[in-house]
Amino acid sequence: MLVDPDGRSAKAAAEPPVNGLEYFRDDTGEYFWNQNKNAYDHFQNKDGNGSVYQGIYRADTFKEPVGEYTIIFDLSNAKPKDEYKPEHTINRIAVPLMAALVKAGNVKDISNPDLYPGVKIYSSEYMNGALTAGNVIFTNPRMESVLDLGHEYGHYLDYKYHFKFNASEYIKKIAIPSFKSAMKASIPSFEHIHESSNSEKRANRLGGAWTGEIKLKNLFRK
């Protein structure tokens, strides 16, 4: 009855939310990223008999985790700490925005490499909301909490792991849909359309797992 042409289990309810994460676990099993296959090796406990290999998964379509979930971004715990690299900044967004904020005045560097490695974070009272341009986060003094910065850092983690710093693909699949939903959210009847969009839920799942913030981790889950 069931056709399984690419190794996907017919019974599995979901995949990891994005590709590239070193380890993901939810109620559907454990997923280990296999760089050689450019896919996850999926294992599931069968009737208490230990983990059984289920095939490969590719998270090409965003799906919510099932039940409680865990993400480990560095399974080896031996990789060098992520450092900010200018070549990973999406300059077509970051450069004009920074210029406008500098002109307005009072831009503060609030980067925290211990909590948010690999990114620069700038805060300005003239910034309306928050925005992530690759590995540069722009925010304002009202949005410097771990929930807000954790969410924006989730966008960076998506850019790093799933898109592998491909700015064009990230802009097309995340930045543009996010901008459109944010604009539509200004209409009262659509006020939650931005927060509940796939681009924002991806950031919540990743940023929540990174920071350990349960509220962010589960924000707008189905």
C-alpha positions in Angstrom: 0.0 0.0 0.0 2.8 2.4 0.9 5.6 3.6 -1.5 8.9 4.8 0.1 11.1 5.9 -2.8 13.6 8.0 -0.8 14.0 6.4 2.5 11.3 8.3 4.4 9.3 6.3 6.9 5.6 6.2 6.0 4.7 6.3 9.7 6.9 9.3 10.7 4.9 12.4 11.6 7.6 15.0 11.2 11.2 15.7 10.4 13.8 18.0 12.1 12.7 21.6 11.4 15.7 22.4 9.2 18.6 20.6 7.6 22.2 20.6 9.0 21.6 20.3 12.7 24.1 17.8 14.2 21.5 16.1 16.4 17.7 16.3 16.7 15.3 14.2 18.7 11.6 14.3 19.1 8.8 11.7 19.5 9.5 10.4 16.0 13.0 9.3 16.9 16.6 10.5 16.7 18.2 12.2 13.7 22.0 12.5 13.2 23.3 14.7 10.4 25.3 12.8 7.9 27.5 15.3 6.0 28.4 12.8 3.3 24.7 12.1 2.5 23.7 15.7 3.1 20.8 14.2 5.0 19.8 12.8 8.4 20.2 9.2 9.5 17.0 8.5 11.4 16.8 6.0 14.2 13.7 5.0 16.2 13.2 2.8 19.2 11.1 -0.1 18.3 9.1 -1.9 21.0 11.9 -1.4 23.6 14.4 -3.3 21.5 16.8 -0.3 21.0 17.3 2.1 18.2 16.5 0.8 14.7 17.7 2.5 11.5 14.8 4.0 9.6 16.5 5.5 6.6 17.5 9.1 5.6 15.5 12.3 6.0 15.9 15.7 4.4 14.0 18.6 6.0 13.2 20.3 2.8 9.8 21.4 4.1 9.5 22.9 7.5 7.5 20.8 9.9 7.0 21.2 13.6 8.7 18.8 16.0 6.4 16.2 17.6 6.2 16.4 21.4 9.2 17.3 23.4 12.3 17.9 21.3 16.1 18.4 21.7 18.6 20.0 19.4 22.4 19.6 19.9 24.2 22.0 17.6 27.7 20.5 18.3 27.5 16.9 19.0 31.3 16.5 19.4 31.7 19.4 21.9 35.1 19.8 20.3 34.6 22.4 17.6 36.1 25.8 17.9 33.8 28.5 19.1 31.8 30.2 16.4 33.3 33.6 15.6 31.9 36.6 13.6 33.1 36.6 10.0 32.3 39.7 7.8 31.9 37.5 4.7 28.8 36.0 6.2 27.0 39.3 6.6 24.2 40.0 4.2 25.5 43.4 3.2 22.7 44.3 0.8 20.5 44.5 4.0 23.0 45.3 6.7 25.0 48.1 5.0 22.2 50.6 4.2 20.4 49.9 7.5 23.5 50.5 9.5 24.2 53.7 7.6 20.7 55.0 8.3 21.0 54.2 12.0 24.4 55.8 12.3 23.1 58.9 10.6 20.2 59.0 13.1 22.7 58.5 15.9 23.1 56.5 19.1 23.9 53.0 17.8 25.1 50.7 20.5 27.1 47.5 20.1 25.6 45.0 22.5 27.2 41.9 21.0 27.6 39.0 23.5 29.9 36.3 22.0 29.4 34.1 25.1 25.6 33.9 24.6 25.3 34.6 20.9 28.6 33.5 19.2 29.2 34.3 15.6 27.1 37.4 15.4 27.3 41.2 15.9 24.3 42.8 17.7 23.5 46.5 17.4 20.7 48.3 19.2 19.3 51.7 18.3 16.2 53.5 19.5 15.5 54.4 15.9 15.2 50.7 15.0 11.6 49.7 14.5 11.5 46.1 15.6 14.4 43.7 15.1 16.0 42.2 12.0 18.8 39.7 11.3 21.0 40.2 8.2 22.9 37.0 8.2 25.3 37.3 11.1 24.3 40.8 12.1 21.3 41.5 14.4 19.7 44.9 14.6 17.3 45.6 17.5 16.1 48.3 19.8 16.3 48.9 23.6 12.8 47.4 24.0 13.8 44.2 22.4 17.1 43.2 24.1 15.6 40.4 26.2 16.7 36.7 25.8 13.3 36.0 24.1 13.8 38.7 21.4 17.5 38.2 20.9 17.1 34.4 21.1 14.5 34.6 18.3 16.8 36.7 16.1 19.7 34.4 16.8 17.5 31.5 15.7 17.4 33.2 12.3 21.2 33.2 12.3 21.2 29.5 13.2 18.9 28.8 10.3 21.2 30.8 8.0 24.2 28.9 9.3 23.0 25.3 9.4 20.2 25.0 6.8 21.3 27.6 4.3 25.1 27.2 4.9 25.5 31.0 4.6 23.9 31.1 1.1 22.6 34.7 1.3 20.6 34.6 -1.9 18.7 31.5 -0.8 18.2 32.8 2.7 16.8 36.1 1.4 14.4 34.3 -1.0 13.1 31.7 1.4 13.3 33.4 4.7 13.9 37.2 4.6 11.4 38.1 1.9 8.5 36.0 3.3 9.3 37.3 6.8 9.2 40.9 5.6 5.9 40.3 3.8 4.3 38.7 6.8 5.6 41.6 9.1 4.0 44.2 6.8 0.7 42.3 6.7 0.8 42.1 10.5 0.2 45.8 10.7 -3.4 45.2 9.7 -5.3 44.5 13.0 -7.1 41.4 11.7 -3.7 39.9 10.8 -1.8 40.9 13.9 -0.3 37.4 14.6 0.3 36.4 11.0 4.0 37.3 11.3 4.8 35.5 14.5 3.0 32.4 13.4 4.6 32.2 10.0 7.0 29.4 9.1 10.0 31.7 8.9 9.4 32.9 12.5 8.5 29.5 13.9 11.8 28.1 12.5 13.7 30.8 14.4 11.7 30.1 17.6 12.5 26.4 17.5 16.2 27.0 16.9 16.7 30.0 19.1 14.6 28.4 21.9 16.7 25.2 21.8 19.9 27.3 21.8 19.0 29.5 24.7 17.0 26.9 26.7 14.0 29.4 26.9 11.0 27.1 27.0 8.5 29.9 26.1 10.5 30.7 23.0 11.0 27.1 22.2 7.3 26.4 22.1 6.0 29.8 20.9 3.2 29.4 18.3 3.6 25.6 18.1 0.5 23.8 16.9 
